[in-house]
């Protein structure tokens, strides 16, 4: 199993299911990239780079999704895994 930290919560993935890019992770979590802001290992990643931004096991990822002009920091209850 490979592990990521998403909004402070450990998420485990089988090696065959590990999201190689930020875009793959956002999709796997059922989120809409166009309203999601991401920080990976302390670096803000522009939406335009989600598809090319590689993530690795043990990455620390923070995701914030904007809904109705307000931001919502996603927590484990919002992440469908």
MIROMI-509265 format. One record per atom (N, C-alpha, C, CB): x, y, z; residue in one letter. Coordinates in steps of 0.1 Angstrom, whole numbers, padded with zeros to 4 digits, always signed. Last residue first. Glycine has a CB too. Layout:
XYZA/...
This chain:
-0136+0078-0007X/-0126+0068-0011X/-0131+0055-0006X/-0112+0071-0004X/-0146+0109-0010X/-0152+0096-0012X/-0141+0086-0016X/-0163+0096-0022X/-0143+0133+0013X/-0135+0126+0003X/-0140+0112+0002X/-0120+0126+0007X/-0156+0144+0034X/-0160+0149+0021X/-0153+0142+0010X/-0156+0164+0020X/-0145+0134+0057X/-0159+0131+0054X/-0164+0135+0041X/-0168+0137+0065X/-0119+0144+0057X/-0121+0130+0053X/-0136+0127+0051X/-0116+0121+0064X/-0124+0177+0042X/-0119+0168+0052X/-0123+0153+0049X/-0125+0171+0066X/-0116+0205+0024X/-0122+0192+0024X/-0116+0184+0035X/-0119+0185+0011X/-0126+0237+0030X/-0114+0228+0031X/-0120+0214+0033X/-0105+0232+0044X/-0143+0257+0009X/-0145+0246+0019X/-0132+0238+0019X/-0158+0238+0015X/-0151+0291+0003X/-0142+0280+0002X/-0145+0269+0013X/-0127+0284+0003X/-0178+0305-0016X/-0171+0303-0003X/-0162+0291-0005X/-0182+0299+0008X/-0192+0307-0039X/-0184+0318-0035X/-0177+0317-0022X/-0192+0330-0036X/-0202+0280-0042X/-0210+0291-0039X/-0203+0303-0033X/-0222+0287-0030X/-0171+0266-0034X/-0185+0263-0036X/-0194+0275-0033X/-0190+0250-0028X/-0139+0255-0039X/-0148+0266-0038X/-0162+0263-0042X/-0142+0278-0047X/-0119+0234-0020X/-0128+0235-0031X/-0137+0247-0029X/-0137+0221-0033X/-0086+0225-0013X/-0097+0234-0010X/-0106+0235-0022X/-0092+0248-0005X/-0063+0202-0001X/-0072+0205-0012X/-0083+0214-0006X/-0078+0192-0018X/-0030+0194+0004X/-0041+0201+0009X/-0050+0205-0003X/-0036+0214+0017X/-0007+0167+0009X/-0016+0174-0001X/-0027+0181+0007X/-0021+0165-0012X/+0023+0154+0010X/+0014+0161+0019X/+0006+0170+0010X/+0021+0169+0030X/+0035+0122-0001X/+0032+0136-0004X/+0022+0141+0006X/+0027+0138-0018X/+0038+0095+0002X/+0041+0103+0014X/+0040+0118+0011X/+0056+0100+0018X/+0044+0088-0032X/+0040+0084-0019X/+0045+0093-0008X/+0044+0069-0017X/+0039+0118-0053X/+0046+0106-0049X/+0041+0101-0035X/+0062+0108-0048X/+0027+0134-0082X/+0027+0132-0068X/+0034+0119-0065X/+0013+0133-0062X/+0033+0157-0109X/+0034+0143-0103X/+0034+0144-0088X/+0048+0137-0108X/+0015+0177-0128X/+0022+0177-0115X/+0022+0163-0109X/+0015+0187-0106X/+0000+0177-0151X/+0015+0174-0152X/+0022+0173-0139X/+0021+0185-0161X/-0025+0183-0143X/-0023+0171-0152X/-0008+0167-0153X/-0029+0173-0166X/-0023+0208-0129X/-0027+0195-0122X/-0024+0183-0130X/-0043+0196-0120X/-0017+0232-0141X/-0006+0222-0139X/-0010+0209-0133X/+0006+0228-0132X/-0039+0248-0140X/-0033+0245-0153X/-0022+0235-0153X/-0028+0258-0159X/-0042+0252-0113X/-0050+0242-0119X/-0045+0239-0133X/-0064+0248-0121X/-0010+0255-0096X/-0021+0261-0104X/-0029+0250-0111X/-0015+0270-0115X/-0002+0246-0064X/-0001+0241-0078X/-0013+0247-0086X/-0002+0225-0078X/+0019+0257-0038X/+0006+0259-0045X/+0008+0254-0059X/+0001+0274-0044X/+0038+0236-0017X/+0038+0244-0030X/+0024+0245-0036X/+0047+0237-0040X/+0037+0218+0004X/+0040+0233+0007X/+0040+0242-0006X/+0052+0234+0013X/+0030+0194-0008X/+0043+0196-0001X/+0047+0210+0000X/+0054+0188-0008X/+0007+0210-0027X/+0015+0197-0026X/+0028+0200-0020X/+0016+0190-0040X/-0024+0224-0028X/-0010+0226-0023X/-0004+0212-0021X/-0010+0235-0010X/-0050+0235-0049X/-0042+0224-0043X/-0029+0229-0039X/-0040+0213-0053X/-0084+0242-0054X/-0071+0247-0052X/-0063+0237-0045X/-0071+0261-0044X/-0111+0236-0076X/-0103+0231-0065X/-0089+0238-0066X/-0101+0216-0067X/-0128+0240-0097X/-0131+0247-0084X/-0123+0243-0073X/-0146+0246-0081X/-0118+0224-0117X/-0120+0238-0120X/-0124+0246-0107X/-0130+0240-0130X/-0119+0198-0107X/-0106+0205-0108X/-0108+0220-0109X/-0098+0199-0119X/-0141+0184-0086X/-0141+0192-0099X/-0128+0200-0098X/-0154+0200-0101X/-0137+0151-0073X/-0137+0165-0072X/-0137+0172-0085X/-0126+0170-0063X/-0133+0124-0068X/-0146+0128-0073X/-0148+0143-0072X/-0157+0122-0065X/-0109+0113-0063X/-0117+0118-0051X/-0130+0123-0055X/-0109+0129-0044X/-0099+0109-0088X/-0102+0098-0080X/-0111+0101-0068X/-0089+0091-0075X/-0095+0136-0096X/-0105+0128-0102X/-0109+0116-0094X/-0100+0123-0116X/-0074+0143-0079X/-0086+0151-0079X/-0098+0143-0085X/-0084+0164-0086X/-0055+0124-0088X/-0060+0123-0075X/-0073+0131-0073X/-0050+0129-0065X/-0051+0132-0115X/-0056+0118-0112X/-0062+0117-0098X/-0045+0108-0114X/-0040+0157-0110X/-0053+0156-0118X/-0059+0142-0115X/-0051+0158-0133X/-0016+0150-0098X/-0026+0157-0090X/-0040+0157-0097X/-0022+0172-0088X/-0006+0117-0108X/-0006+0132-0109X/-0017+0138-0100X/-0009+0136-0124X/-0009+0091-0101X/+0004+0095-0105X/+0005+0111-0106X/+0009+0089-0118X/-0026+0074-0077X/-0027+0085-0086X/-0014+0091-0089X/-0037+0096-0081X/-0026+0039-0074X/-0020+0052-0069X/-0021+0063-0080X/-0005+0049-0065X/-0034+0014-0081X/-0044+0025-0081X/-0039+0039-0077X/-0056+0021-0072X/-0013-0003-0079X/-0020-0002-0092X/-0030+0010-0093X/-0026-0015-0096X/-0008-0001-0051X/+0002+0004-0061X/-0004+0006-0075X/+0014-0006-0063X/-0036+0011-0033X/-0028-0001-0039X/-0019+0005-0049X/-0038-0012-0045X/-0035+0037-0009X/-0038+0032-0023X/-0030+0020-0026X/-0035+0044-0033X/-0047+0055+0018X/-0039+0044+0013X/-0044+0040-0001X/-0040+0032+0022X/-0044+0086+0034X/-0051+0079+0024X/-0042+0068+0018X/-0056+0088+0012X/-0045+0104+0064X/-0038+0094+0056X/-0047+0086+0047X/-0030+0084+0065X/-0053+0138+0065X/-0058+0124+0067X/-0050+0115+0058X/-0073+0123+0064X/-0045+0163+0059X/-0041+0158+0072X/-0046+0144+0075X/-0047+0167+0082X/-0053+0166+0033X/-0059+0174+0043X/-0057+0168+0057X/-0074+0176+0040X/-0038+0136+0027X/-0048+0145+0021X/-0055+0153+0032X/-0057+0138+0011X/-0010+0119+0023X/-0017+0127+0033X/-0025+0137+0026X/-0007+0134+0044X/-0007+0086+0010X/-0007+0101+0008X/-0014+0107+0020X/-0014+0105-0005X/+0009+0055+0006X/+0001+0064+0014X/+0004+0079+0010X/+0004+0062+0029X/+0004+0022-0008X/+0011+0035-0008X/+0002+0046-0001X/+0014+0040-0023X/+0008-0012+0000X/+0000+0000+0000X/+0009+0013+0000X/-0009+0000+0012X/
